[in-house]
Amino acid sequence: MVEHDFRYTLFNPQHTLIECRALLPGRYQVTGNGGSMHKGDVLVVTLKGSKDLAMRLTVESVRHLINPRGQWVAVASGPVFNELEILTWKVECDSCDAVLDFEFAVDAKLGKQARQPAASARVAELGWASRGDKHLCPRCQESAE
């Protein structure tokens, strides 16, 4: 299993994600150029409409095209979103002046009650600690230990 990074970047134009569309919730069709894609590989792709969120997809099948050279079409499994919603929230450290502006993804069909757990998970991914309504940045966590 190899991990291929197809997040949007201008630094690696020979590895390009052409299209990523949902076939069903949790199943995606991905078209790309470059890389040596195989069944079982992992694709890291940027979420549409996001500045820095990505999702990991596991390739179930891949078809390499003859023309254009290097292009492939894969079917992959990944996160289940019935209706993807990308939100931007802000948290402030309760010990210093640090502020974290962050994006997170949530399934909009789950309603507003799904937002808080998704936001908390994203804050933890970014290295911040949450204890109830209190937040600590990574620097304040180190000084507290």
C-alpha positions in Angstrom: 0.0 0.0 0.0 1.3 3.4 -1.1 0.0 6.8 -0.1 -0.4 9.3 -3.0 -0.8 13.0 -2.2 -3.1 14.7 -4.7 -4.0 17.7 -2.6 -4.2 20.9 -4.6 -0.8 22.4 -5.0 1.2 24.2 -7.7 4.4 22.5 -6.5 3.7 19.2 -8.1 2.0 19.7 -11.4 2.9 16.3 -12.8 0.6 14.6 -10.2 -2.8 16.2 -10.8 -6.3 15.4 -9.6 -8.6 16.0 -12.5 -11.9 15.0 -10.9 -13.3 13.4 -7.7 -17.0 12.8 -7.5 -19.2 10.8 -5.2 -20.9 7.8 -6.7 -22.7 6.9 -3.5 -22.0 8.1 0.1 -18.6 6.7 0.9 -17.7 5.6 -2.7 -15.9 8.0 -5.1 -14.7 8.0 -8.7 -11.4 9.7 -9.0 -9.6 10.7 -12.2 -6.0 11.7 -12.0 -2.8 12.1 -13.9 0.6 10.8 -12.7 1.6 8.4 -10.0 1.5 4.7 -10.2 -1.9 3.9 -8.8 -2.8 0.3 -7.6 -5.6 -1.4 -5.8 -5.2 -0.8 -2.0 -3.3 2.4 -2.4 -4.4 5.5 -0.5 -5.2 8.8 -2.2 -5.1 12.1 -0.2 -7.4 14.6 -1.9 -8.5 18.2 -1.1 -12.1 18.6 -0.2 -13.9 20.9 -2.7 -14.5 24.3 -1.3 -11.8 24.0 1.4 -8.5 25.7 1.8 -6.8 23.0 3.9 -9.1 20.0 4.5 -8.3 16.7 2.8 -9.8 13.2 2.9 -8.1 9.8 2.6 -9.6 7.4 0.0 -8.7 3.8 -0.4 -8.4 2.6 -4.0 -10.7 -0.4 -4.7 -10.1 -0.6 -8.5 -8.1 1.4 -11.0 -8.0 1.6 -14.8 -5.0 3.1 -16.5 -5.9 4.9 -19.7 -3.8 4.6 -22.9 -4.6 8.2 -24.0 -3.9 10.6 -22.5 -0.7 9.0 -21.2 -0.4 8.7 -17.5 -4.1 9.3 -16.8 -6.1 6.8 -14.7 -9.6 6.4 -13.3 -10.1 4.8 -9.9 -13.1 3.8 -7.7 -12.3 4.4 -4.1 -13.9 4.2 -0.6 -13.7 7.0 2.0 -15.6 9.1 4.4 -19.4 8.9 4.2 -21.0 12.3 3.6 -24.6 12.5 2.4 -24.3 16.3 2.1 -20.9 17.7 2.7 -20.7 21.0 4.6 -17.5 22.8 5.2 -17.6 25.3 8.1 -15.1 27.8 9.5 -15.0 28.4 13.2 -12.7 30.2 15.6 -11.4 29.2 19.1 -9.4 31.2 21.5 -6.9 29.8 24.0 -8.1 30.4 27.6 -4.5 30.9 28.8 -3.0 33.3 26.2 -4.0 35.4 23.3 -3.7 32.6 20.7 -6.6 32.3 18.2 -7.2 29.3 15.9 -9.3 29.9 12.8 -10.0 26.4 11.4 -12.1 24.6 8.9 -13.9 21.3 9.5 -16.2 19.1 7.5 -19.5 17.7 8.7 -22.5 15.9 7.1 -25.1 18.6 6.8 -27.9 16.0 6.9 -27.0 15.1 10.5 -28.1 18.6 11.5 -26.6 21.3 13.8 -26.0 18.8 16.7 -23.3 17.1 14.6 -21.2 20.3 14.3 -19.8 20.5 17.8 -18.4 16.9 17.8 -16.9 17.4 14.3 -15.4 20.8 15.4 -13.9 19.3 18.6 -12.3 16.4 16.6 -10.7 18.9 14.2 -9.4 21.1 17.0 -7.8 18.0 18.6 -6.3 17.1 15.1 -4.7 20.5 15.1 -3.0 19.9 18.5 -5.3 22.0 20.7 -6.8 20.6 23.9 -10.5 21.0 24.8 -11.8 20.6 28.3 -15.5 21.4 28.3 -15.7 25.0 27.0 -12.1 25.7 27.7 -9.4 25.5 25.0 -5.6 25.3 25.3 -3.1 25.9 22.5 -0.1 23.6 22.1 2.2 26.1 23.7 0.1 26.5 26.8 -0.3 22.7 27.1 3.5 22.3 27.2 3.8 25.0 29.9 1.0 23.4 32.0 2.8 20.0 32.1 
